[in-house]
Amino acid sequence: MDEAGLKLGDAVELLAISTGTINSSGVEGDGEDKLYRLGMYTRAVHAETSEYLEVKKEMKLYGIEGPDGREYHFYNVLWVERKEGIAYRRAAGRVPKAIWDANCTPLTKIILG
């Protein structure tokens, strides 16, 4: 399956490879506390990157209240495509924990190529 042939609603195979959590101070904090703040400074104007804006949006949509403020739990995933029983990486990404938990399948063994 090539990316040009991929349409909204097509099924893809995702593998969870790790978990992650970020709290509101990591998104909304100042200076070094802002974990996901990636940016460019041009003429003293801060341009927020799409990665930072995406994490901020996901925190708002999928975050839950935790002891230290709002927390966003997610899985880091690989999009794989299998050929002759071997899973080949197509892309990497992140899936909110609530969505993954509602749609995950049983554990399975894989061979990565």
N, CA, C and O atoms as CSV, one atom per row, in Angstrom:
chain,resi,resn,atom,element,x,y,z
A,1,MET,N,N,0.858,-1.175,0.000
A,1,MET,CA,C,0.000,0.000,0.000
A,1,MET,C,C,0.897,1.229,0.000
A,1,MET,O,O,1.705,1.407,0.912
A,2,ASP,N,N,0.765,2.065,-0.998
A,2,ASP,CA,C,1.540,3.296,-0.973
A,2,ASP,C,C,0.684,4.419,-0.401
A,2,ASP,O,O,-0.543,4.327,-0.373
A,3,GLU,N,N,1.347,5.481,0.054
A,3,GLU,CA,C,0.627,6.573,0.716
A,3,GLU,C,C,-0.389,7.229,-0.204
A,3,GLU,O,O,-1.429,7.700,0.258
A,4,ALA,N,N,-0.100,7.266,-1.506
A,4,ALA,CA,C,-1.033,7.875,-2.450
A,4,ALA,C,C,-2.331,7.078,-2.517
A,4,ALA,O,O,-3.393,7.639,-2.788
A,5,GLY,N,N,-2.248,5.757,-2.268
A,5,GLY,CA,C,-3.428,4.913,-2.319
A,5,GLY,C,C,-4.178,4.827,-1.002
A,5,GLY,O,O,-5.213,4.164,-0.936
A,6,LEU,N,N,-3.694,5.472,0.043
A,6,LEU,CA,C,-4.315,5.424,1.361
A,6,LEU,C,C,-5.424,6.468,1.446
A,6,LEU,O,O,-5.214,7.646,1.160
A,7,LYS,N,N,-6.617,6.004,1.849
A,7,LYS,CA,C,-7.775,6.892,1.954
A,7,LYS,C,C,-8.289,6.894,3.388
A,7,LYS,O,O,-8.071,5.941,4.135
A,8,LEU,N,N,-8.972,7.968,3.764
A,8,LEU,CA,C,-9.586,8.059,5.078
A,8,LEU,C,C,-10.491,6.853,5.285
A,8,LEU,O,O,-11.329,6.545,4.438
A,9,GLY,N,N,-10.321,6.177,6.406
A,9,GLY,CA,C,-11.121,4.999,6.707
A,9,GLY,C,C,-10.420,3.699,6.384
A,9,GLY,O,O,-10.878,2.641,6.815
A,10,ASP,N,N,-9.306,3.736,5.630
A,10,ASP,CA,C,-8.550,2.515,5.350
A,10,ASP,C,C,-7.933,1.988,6.636
A,10,ASP,O,O,-7.505,2.769,7.486
A,11,ALA,N,N,-7.885,0.674,6.782
A,11,ALA,CA,C,-7.277,0.061,7.954
A,11,ALA,C,C,-5.759,0.012,7.783
A,11,ALA,O,O,-5.258,-0.300,6.703
A,12,VAL,N,N,-5.039,0.322,8.851
A,12,VAL,CA,C,-3.586,0.197,8.875
A,12,VAL,C,C,-3.219,-0.551,10.153
A,12,VAL,O,O,-4.004,-0.593,11.100
A,13,GLU,N,N,-2.044,-1.130,10.177
A,13,GLU,CA,C,-1.590,-1.853,11.366
A,13,GLU,C,C,-0.626,-0.975,12.147
A,13,GLU,O,O,0.371,-0.495,11.608
A,14,LEU,N,N,-0.934,-0.769,13.429
A,14,LEU,CA,C,-0.088,0.012,14.321
A,14,LEU,C,C,0.438,-0.894,15.425
A,14,LEU,O,O,-0.283,-1.755,15.929
A,15,LEU,N,N,1.690,-0.697,15.795
A,15,LEU,CA,C,2.311,-1.429,16.897
A,15,LEU,C,C,2.706,-0.428,17.974
A,15,LEU,O,O,3.394,0.554,17.694
A,16,ALA,N,N,2.272,-0.676,19.202
A,16,ALA,CA,C,2.685,0.180,20.321
A,16,ALA,C,C,4.104,-0.212,20.708
A,16,ALA,O,O,4.382,-1.387,20.949
A,17,ILE,N,N,5.006,0.772,20.768
A,17,ILE,CA,C,6.395,0.474,21.107
A,17,ILE,C,C,6.807,1.041,22.461
A,17,ILE,O,O,7.794,0.595,23.047
A,18,SER,N,N,6.055,2.024,22.963
A,18,SER,CA,C,6.321,2.579,24.290
A,18,SER,C,C,5.149,3.465,24.692
A,18,SER,O,O,4.267,3.765,23.887
A,19,THR,N,N,5.162,3.876,25.961
A,19,THR,CA,C,4.129,4.783,26.448
A,19,THR,C,C,4.781,6.112,26.812
A,19,THR,O,O,5.995,6.200,26.994
A,20,GLY,N,N,3.960,7.121,26.911
A,20,GLY,CA,C,4.466,8.424,27.308
A,20,GLY,C,C,3.393,9.199,28.038
A,20,GLY,O,O,2.202,8.920,27.902
A,21,THR,N,N,3.828,10.175,28.816
A,21,THR,CA,C,2.925,11.058,29.540
A,21,THR,C,C,3.542,12.446,29.559
A,21,THR,O,O,4.751,12.602,29.733
A,22,ILE,N,N,2.711,13.430,29.381
A,22,ILE,CA,C,3.162,14.810,29.554
A,22,ILE,C,C,2.099,15.511,30.389
A,22,ILE,O,O,0.903,15.306,30.186
A,23,ASN,N,N,2.545,16.343,31.333
A,23,ASN,CA,C,1.563,17.064,32.136
A,23,ASN,C,C,1.465,18.504,31.660
A,23,ASN,O,O,2.246,18.943,30.816
A,24,SER,N,N,0.511,19.228,32.199
A,24,SER,CA,C,0.235,20.572,31.706
A,24,SER,C,C,1.429,21.505,31.846
A,24,SER,O,O,1.577,22.418,31.033
A,25,SER,N,N,2.282,21.313,32.840
A,25,SER,CA,C,3.456,22.190,32.955
A,25,SER,C,C,4.426,21.939,31.807
A,25,SER,O,O,5.188,22.833,31.437
A,26,GLY,N,N,4.410,20.740,31.241
A,26,GLY,CA,C,5.262,20.452,30.091
A,26,GLY,C,C,4.778,21.103,28.818
A,26,GLY,O,O,5.554,21.287,27.880
A,27,VAL,N,N,3.504,21.454,28.772
A,27,VAL,CA,C,2.951,22.120,27.590
A,27,VAL,C,C,2.816,23.618,27.841
A,27,VAL,O,O,3.106,24.427,26.960
A,28,GLU,N,N,2.381,23.981,29.031
A,28,GLU,CA,C,2.089,25.386,29.309
A,28,GLU,C,C,3.164,26.084,30.145
A,28,GLU,O,O,3.084,27.295,30.353
A,29,GLY,N,N,4.167,25.347,30.629
A,29,GLY,CA,C,5.183,25.933,31.504
A,29,GLY,C,C,6.051,26.967,30.810
A,29,GLY,O,O,5.906,27.213,29.613
A,30,ASP,N,N,6.950,27.569,31.570
A,30,ASP,CA,C,7.856,28.568,31.030
A,30,ASP,C,C,9.251,27.995,30.889
A,30,ASP,O,O,9.647,27.103,31.639
A,31,GLY,N,N,9.985,28.505,29.935
A,31,GLY,CA,C,11.396,28.180,29.778
A,31,GLY,C,C,11.664,26.695,29.657
A,31,GLY,O,O,11.077,26.019,28.812
A,32,GLU,N,N,12.557,26.181,30.505
A,32,GLU,CA,C,12.983,24.791,30.415
A,32,GLU,C,C,11.890,23.807,30.797
A,32,GLU,O,O,11.978,22.630,30.446
A,33,ASP,N,N,10.852,24.260,31.514
A,33,ASP,CA,C,9.748,23.378,31.886
A,33,ASP,C,C,8.904,22.985,30.684
A,33,ASP,O,O,8.161,22.006,30.751
A,34,LYS,N,N,8.998,23.710,29.612
A,34,LYS,CA,C,8.148,23.463,28.456
A,34,LYS,C,C,8.787,22.366,27.595
A,34,LYS,O,O,9.554,22.647,26.674
A,35,LEU,N,N,8.453,21.113,27.918
A,35,LEU,CA,C,9.103,19.962,27.311
A,35,LEU,C,C,8.919,19.861,25.802
A,35,LEU,O,O,9.871,19.586,25.071
A,36,TYR,N,N,7.710,20.081,25.345
A,36,TYR,CA,C,7.434,19.883,23.934
A,36,TYR,C,C,7.483,21.178,23.139
A,36,TYR,O,O,7.018,21.228,22.001
A,37,ARG,N,N,8.031,22.202,23.718
A,37,ARG,CA,C,8.082,23.477,22.993
A,37,ARG,C,C,9.276,23.446,22.050
A,37,ARG,O,O,10.429,23.532,22.474
A,38,LEU,N,N,8.988,23.327,20.820
A,38,LEU,CA,C,10.005,23.358,19.787
A,38,LEU,C,C,9.735,24.633,19.009
A,38,LEU,O,O,8.591,24.885,18.632
A,39,GLY,N,N,10.711,25.410,18.768
A,39,GLY,CA,C,10.404,26.652,18.081
A,39,GLY,C,C,11.591,27.266,17.386
A,39,GLY,O,O,12.732,26.832,17.545
A,40,MET,N,N,11.299,28.266,16.627
A,40,MET,CA,C,12.313,29.050,15.941
A,40,MET,C,C,12.156,30.490,16.410
A,40,MET,O,O,11.038,30.968,16.603
A,41,TYR,N,N,13.247,31.161,16.589
A,41,TYR,CA,C,13.198,32.572,16.934
A,41,TYR,C,C,13.709,33.364,15.743
A,41,TYR,O,O,14.864,33.233,15.337
A,42,THR,N,N,12.849,34.167,15.207
A,42,THR,CA,C,13.219,35.009,14.087
A,42,THR,C,C,12.852,36.436,14.446
A,42,THR,O,O,11.681,36.739,14.678
A,43,ARG,N,N,13.836,37.309,14.492
A,43,ARG,CA,C,13.600,38.719,14.835
A,43,ARG,C,C,12.822,38.852,16.145
A,43,ARG,O,O,11.909,39.671,16.255
A,44,ALA,N,N,13.195,38.034,17.139
A,44,ALA,CA,C,12.609,38.055,18.482
A,44,ALA,C,C,11.136,37.663,18.508
A,44,ALA,O,O,10.459,37.911,19.505
A,45,VAL,N,N,10.627,37.062,17.448
A,45,VAL,CA,C,9.250,36.580,17.422
A,45,VAL,C,C,9.302,35.066,17.472
A,45,VAL,O,O,9.996,34.440,16.671
A,46,HIS,N,N,8.567,34.470,18.414
A,46,HIS,CA,C,8.584,33.015,18.556
A,46,HIS,C,C,7.530,32.397,17.654
A,46,HIS,O,O,6.349,32.729,17.753
A,47,ALA,N,N,7.953,31.503,16.780
A,47,ALA,CA,C,7.012,30.772,15.919
A,47,ALA,C,C,6.895,29.357,16.473
A,47,ALA,O,O,7.877,28.614,16.477
A,48,GLU,N,N,5.711,28.977,16.940
A,48,GLU,CA,C,5.515,27.648,17.506
A,48,GLU,C,C,5.413,26.634,16.384
A,48,GLU,O,O,4.725,26.875,15.391
A,49,THR,N,N,6.088,25.499,16.527
A,49,THR,CA,C,6.080,24.478,15.486
A,49,THR,C,C,4.787,23.675,15.508
A,49,THR,O,O,4.035,23.703,16.482
A,50,SER,N,N,4.549,22.971,14.433
A,50,SER,CA,C,3.345,22.153,14.346
A,50,SER,C,C,3.363,21.040,15.395
A,50,SER,O,O,2.302,20.656,15.887
A,51,GLU,N,N,4.531,20.516,15.749
A,51,GLU,CA,C,4.619,19.458,16.771
A,51,GLU,C,C,4.130,19.981,18.121
A,51,GLU,O,O,3.343,19.317,18.795
A,52,TYR,N,N,4.585,21.150,18.513
A,52,TYR,CA,C,4.145,21.738,19.773
A,52,TYR,C,C,2.638,21.995,19.754
A,52,TYR,O,O,1.938,21.686,20.719
A,53,LEU,N,N,2.150,22.555,18.662
A,53,LEU,CA,C,0.716,22.854,18.564
A,53,LEU,C,C,-0.115,21.577,18.586
A,53,LEU,O,O,-1.202,21.557,19.164
A,54,GLU,N,N,0.379,20.518,17.969
A,54,GLU,CA,C,-0.337,19.243,17.962
A,54,GLU,C,C,-0.414,18.661,19.374
A,54,GLU,O,O,-1.474,18.192,19.790
A,55,VAL,N,N,0.696,18.686,20.110
A,55,VAL,CA,C,0.692,18.171,21.488
A,55,VAL,C,C,-0.248,19.006,22.354
A,55,VAL,O,O,-0.970,18.459,23.187
A,56,LYS,N,N,-0.246,20.309,22.167
A,56,LYS,CA,C,-1.130,21.184,22.933
A,56,LYS,C,C,-2.596,20.839,22.651
A,56,LYS,O,O,-3.417,20.803,23.567
A,57,LYS,N,N,-2.917,20.588,21.387
A,57,LYS,CA,C,-4.282,20.218,20.993
A,57,LYS,C,C,-4.668,18.865,21.593
A,57,LYS,O,O,-5.773,18.709,22.113
A,58,GLU,N,N,-3.751,17.876,21.522
A,58,GLU,CA,C,-4.024,16.553,22.075
A,58,GLU,C,C,-4.204,16.621,23.590
A,58,GLU,O,O,-5.044,15.914,24.146
A,59,MET,N,N,-3.425,17.464,24.258
A,59,MET,CA,C,-3.562,17.635,25.716
A,59,MET,C,C,-4.970,18.131,26.040
A,59,MET,O,O,-5.593,17.660,26.991
A,60,LYS,N,N,-5.465,19.076,25.255
A,60,LYS,CA,C,-6.796,19.630,25.496
A,60,LYS,C,C,-7.885,18.582,25.241
A,60,LYS,O,O,-8.839,18.478,26.012
A,61,LEU,N,N,-7.744,17.803,24.154
A,61,LEU,CA,C,-8.764,16.817,23.790
A,61,LEU,C,C,-8.744,15.562,24.656
A,61,LEU,O,O,-9.799,15.061,25.044
A,62,TYR,N,N,-7.553,15.049,24.961
A,62,TYR,CA,C,-7.433,13.730,25.589
A,62,TYR,C,C,-6.814,13.753,26.982
A,62,TYR,O,O,-6.681,12.704,27.613
A,63,GLY,N,N,-6.435,14.922,27.466
A,63,GLY,CA,C,-5.839,15.004,28.792
A,63,GLY,C,C,-6.853,14.701,29.875
A,63,GLY,O,O,-8.052,14.912,29.699
A,64,ILE,N,N,-6.362,14.206,30.990
A,64,ILE,CA,C,-7.205,13.937,32.154
A,64,ILE,C,C,-6.614,14.681,33.347
A,64,ILE,O,O,-5.427,15.006,33.360
A,65,GLU,N,N,-7.442,14.944,34.338
A,65,GLU,CA,C,-6.944,15.636,35.524
A,65,GLU,C,C,-6.131,14.671,36.377
A,65,GLU,O,O,-6.594,13.583,36.720
A,66,GLY,N,N,-4.924,15.081,36.710
A,66,GLY,CA,C,-4.044,14.281,37.550
A,66,GLY,C,C,-3.634,15.074,38.770
A,66,GLY,O,O,-4.080,16.209,38.939
A,67,PRO,N,N,-2.793,14.509,39.629
A,67,PRO,CA,C,-2.399,15.182,40.869
A,67,PRO,C,C,-1.616,16.479,40.629
A,67,PRO,O,O,-1.636,17.377,41.471
A,68,ASP,N,N,-0.930,16.579,39.488
A,68,ASP,CA,C,-0.143,17.778,39.186
A,68,ASP,C,C,-0.740,18.578,38.041
A,68,ASP,O,O,-0.015,19.240,37.300
A,69,GLY,N,N,-2.050,18.523,37.893
A,69,GLY,CA,C,-2.703,19.230,36.798
A,69,GLY,C,C,-3.116,18.258,35.702
A,69,GLY,O,O,-3.204,17.052,35.935
A,70,ARG,N,N,-3.362,18.767,34.539
A,70,ARG,CA,C,-3.820,17.959,33.419
A,70,ARG,C,C,-2.682,17.088,32.898
A,70,ARG,O,O,-1.555,17.559,32.747
A,71,GLU,N,N,-2.979,15.811,32.623
A,71,GLU,CA,C,-1.991,14.861,32.095
A,71,GLU,C,C,-2.505,14.257,30.802
A,71,GLU,O,O,-3.698,13.987,30.660
A,72,TYR,N,N,-1.600,14.047,29.867
A,72,TYR,CA,C,-1.932,13.423,28.587
A,72,TYR,C,C,-1.101,12.151,28.474
A,72,TYR,O,O,0.129,12.202,28.452
A,73,HIS,N,N,-1.784,11.008,28.402
A,73,HIS,CA,C,-1.132,9.701,28.287
A,73,HIS,C,C,-1.281,9.216,26.854
A,73,HIS,O,O,-2.350,9.348,26.258
A,74,PHE,N,N,-0.216,8.659,26.302
A,74,PHE,CA,C,-0.249,8.224,24.910
A,74,PHE,C,C,0.675,7.034,24.690
A,74,PHE,O,O,1.506,6.708,25.538
A,75,TYR,N,N,0.516,6.401,23.551
A,75,TYR,CA,C,1.415,5.343,23.097
A,75,TYR,C,C,2.191,5.863,21.894
A,75,TYR,O,O,1.624,6.502,21.007
A,76,ASN,N,N,3.477,5.589,21.871
A,76,ASN,CA,C,4.278,5.820,20.676
A,76,ASN,C,C,4.099,4.572,19.817
A,76,ASN,O,O,4.231,3.450,20.306
A,77,VAL,N,N,3.802,4.773,18.547
A,77,VAL,CA,C,3.447,3.647,17.685
A,77,VAL,C,C,4.248,3.645,16.388
A,77,VAL,O,O,4.783,4.665,15.954
A,78,LEU,N,N,4.305,2.478,15.798
A,78,LEU,CA,C,4.828,2.320,14.443
A,78,LEU,C,C,3.681,1.894,13.553
A,78,LEU,O,O,2.898,1.020,13.924
A,79,TRP,N,N,3.574,2.492,12.399
A,79,TRP,CA,C,2.673,2.020,11.354
A,79,TRP,C,C,3.503,1.025,10.562
A,79,TRP,O,O,4.556,1.376,10.029
A,80,VAL,N,N,3.037,-0.208,10.484
A,80,VAL,CA,C,3.785,-1.238,9.765
A,80,VAL,C,C,2.941,-1.822,8.647
A,80,VAL,O,O,1.711,-1.775,8.661
A,81,GLU,N,N,3.644,-2.362,7.698
A,81,GLU,CA,C,3.010,-3.089,6.605
A,81,GLU,C,C,3.728,-4.431,6.518
A,81,GLU,O,O,4.957,-4.484,6.490
A,82,ARG,N,N,2.965,-5.498,6.477
A,82,ARG,CA,C,3.569,-6.840,6.453
A,82,ARG,C,C,3.742,-7.341,5.031
A,82,ARG,O,O,2.868,-7.197,4.176
A,83,LYS,N,N,4.910,-7.937,4.812
A,83,LYS,CA,C,5.212,-8.591,3.547
A,83,LYS,C,C,5.832,-9.939,3.880
A,83,LYS,O,O,6.904,-10.013,4.481
A,84,GLU,N,N,5.146,-11.001,3.483
A,84,GLU,CA,C,5.615,-12.374,3.743
A,84,GLU,C,C,5.901,-12.590,5.227
A,84,GLU,O,O,6.905,-13.205,5.587
A,85,GLY,N,N,5.015,-12.080,6.089
A,85,GLY,CA,C,5.125,-12.308,7.523
A,85,GLY,C,C,6.079,-11.386,8.256
A,85,GLY,O,O,6.201,-11.478,9.477
A,86,ILE,N,N,6.757,-10.500,7.545
A,86,ILE,CA,C,7.698,-9.574,8.177
A,86,ILE,C,C,7.077,-8.181,8.169
A,86,ILE,O,O,6.572,-7.725,7.143
A,87,ALA,N,N,7.119,-7.498,9.337
A,87,ALA,CA,C,6.531,-6.163,9.476
A,87,ALA,C,C,7.589,-5.109,9.166
A,87,ALA,O,O,8.650,-5.081,9.790
A,88,TYR,N,N,7.296,-4.250,8.206
A,88,TYR,CA,C,8.200,-3.178,7.818
A,88,TYR,C,C,7.608,-1.841,8.236
A,88,TYR,O,O,6.423,-1.585,8.025
A,89,ARG,N,N,8.439,-0.990,8.830
A,89,ARG,CA,C,7.975,0.313,9.303
A,89,ARG,C,C,7.650,1.241,8.144
A,89,ARG,O,O,8.445,1.402,7.218
A,90,ARG,N,N,6.466,1.850,8.208
A,90,ARG,CA,C,6.059,2.858,7.231
A,90,ARG,C,C,6.178,4.258,7.824
A,90,ARG,O,O,6.560,5.202,7.133
A,91,ALA,N,N,5.848,4.387,9.117
A,91,ALA,CA,C,5.903,5.688,9.788
A,91,ALA,C,C,5.871,5.469,11.294
A,91,ALA,O,O,5.616,4.362,11.768
A,92,ALA,N,N,6.130,6.532,12.034
A,92,ALA,CA,C,6.040,6.508,13.497
A,92,ALA,C,C,5.108,7.628,13.929
A,92,ALA,O,O,4.980,8.639,13.238
A,93,GLY,N,N,4.458,7.446,15.073
A,93,GLY,CA,C,3.541,8.477,15.543
A,93,GLY,C,C,3.147,8.264,16.979
A,93,GLY,O,O,3.825,7.570,17.736
A,94,ARG,N,N,2.032,8.877,17.342
A,94,ARG,CA,C,1.553,8.870,18.713
A,94,ARG,C,C,0.036,8.683,18.674
A,94,ARG,O,O,-0.645,9.275,17.837
A,95,VAL,N,N,-0.492,7.852,19.590
A,95,VAL,CA,C,-1.939,7.620,19.685
A,95,VAL,C,C,-2.351,7.852,21.135
A,95,VAL,O,O,-1.733,7.295,22.042
A,96,PRO,N,N,-3.382,8.662,21.373
A,96,PRO,CA,C,-3.854,8.857,22.748
A,96,PRO,C,C,-4.217,7.522,23.400
A,96,PRO,O,O,-4.805,6.650,22.760
A,97,LYS,N,N,-3.862,7.369,24.675
A,97,LYS,CA,C,-4.090,6.112,25.403
A,97,LYS,C,C,-5.555,5.690,25.365
A,97,LYS,O,O,-5.847,4.508,25.182
A,98,ALA,N,N,-6.472,6.623,25.531
A,98,ALA,CA,C,-7.903,6.284,25.535
A,98,ALA,C,C,-8.330,5.666,24.205
A,98,ALA,O,O,-9.116,4.719,24.186
A,99,ILE,N,N,-7.827,6.184,23.115
A,99,ILE,CA,C,-8.182,5.645,21.797
A,99,ILE,C,C,-7.528,4.280,21.584
A,99,ILE,O,O,-8.163,3.351,21.085
A,100,TRP,N,N,-6.247,4.166,21.968
A,100,TRP,CA,C,-5.560,2.876,21.810
A,100,TRP,C,C,-6.258,1.793,22.637
A,100,TRP,O,O,-6.544,0.708,22.128
A,101,ASP,N,N,-6.531,2.085,23.901
A,101,ASP,CA,C,-7.135,1.089,24.793
A,101,ASP,C,C,-8.502,0.633,24.296
A,101,ASP,O,O,-8.888,-0.514,24.519
A,102,ALA,N,N,-9.236,1.514,23.628
A,102,ALA,CA,C,-10.573,1.163,23.120
A,102,ALA,C,C,-10.501,0.333,21.838
A,102,ALA,O,O,-11.494,-0.282,21.448
A,103,ASN,N,N,-9.347,0.309,21.182
A,103,ASN,CA,C,-9.246,-0.349,19.875
A,103,ASN,C,C,-8.142,-1.389,19.751
A,103,ASN,O,O,-7.996,-1.999,18.692
A,104,CYS,N,N,-7.364,-1.606,20.802
A,104,CYS,CA,C,-6.216,-2.507,20.673
A,104,CYS,C,C,-6.664,-3.966,20.568
A,104,CYS,O,O,-7.752,-4.344,21.003
A,105,THR,N,N,-5.799,-4.747,19.987
A,105,THR,CA,C,-6.042,-6.179,19.821
A,105,THR,C,C,-5.102,-6.944,20.748
A,105,THR,O,O,-4.204,-6.345,21.341
A,106,PRO,N,N,-5.292,-8.253,20.883
A,106,PRO,CA,C,-4.402,-9.022,21.770
A,106,PRO,C,C,-2.937,-8.952,21.325
A,106,PRO,O,O,-2.633,-8.677,20.164
A,107,LEU,N,N,-2.046,-9.208,22.277
A,107,LEU,CA,C,-0.616,-9.238,21.974
A,107,LEU,C,C,-0.311,-10.280,20.902
A,107,LEU,O,O,-0.957,-11.326,20.823
A,108,THR,N,N,0.681,-9.970,20.086
A,108,THR,CA,C,1.087,-10.890,19.037
A,108,THR,C,C,2.597,-10.798,18.843
A,108,THR,O,O,3.206,-9.777,19.161
A,109,LYS,N,N,3.187,-11.844,18.330
A,109,LYS,CA,C,4.623,-11.826,18.024
A,109,LYS,C,C,4.824,-11.238,16.639
A,109,LYS,O,O,4.025,-11.458,15.729
A,110,ILE,N,N,5.905,-10.486,16.498
A,110,ILE,CA,C,6.195,-9.877,15.195
A,110,ILE,C,C,7.666,-10.050,14.853
A,110,ILE,O,O,8.503,-10.261,15.731
A,111,ILE,N,N,7.959,-9.959,13.591
A,111,ILE,CA,C,9.333,-9.896,13.103
A,111,ILE,C,C,9.433,-8.590,12.343
A,111,ILE,O,O,8.724,-8.368,11.361
A,112,LEU,N,N,10.329,-7.724,12.812
A,112,LEU,CA,C,10.537,-6.446,12.129
A,112,LEU,C,C,11.618,-6.597,11.084
A,112,LEU,O,O,12.645,-7.233,11.318
A,113,GLY,N,N,11.377,-6.009,9.933
A,113,GLY,CA,C,12.380,-6.062,8.864
A,113,GLY,C,C,12.982,-4.716,8.602
A,113,GLY,O,O,13.843,-4.583,7.733
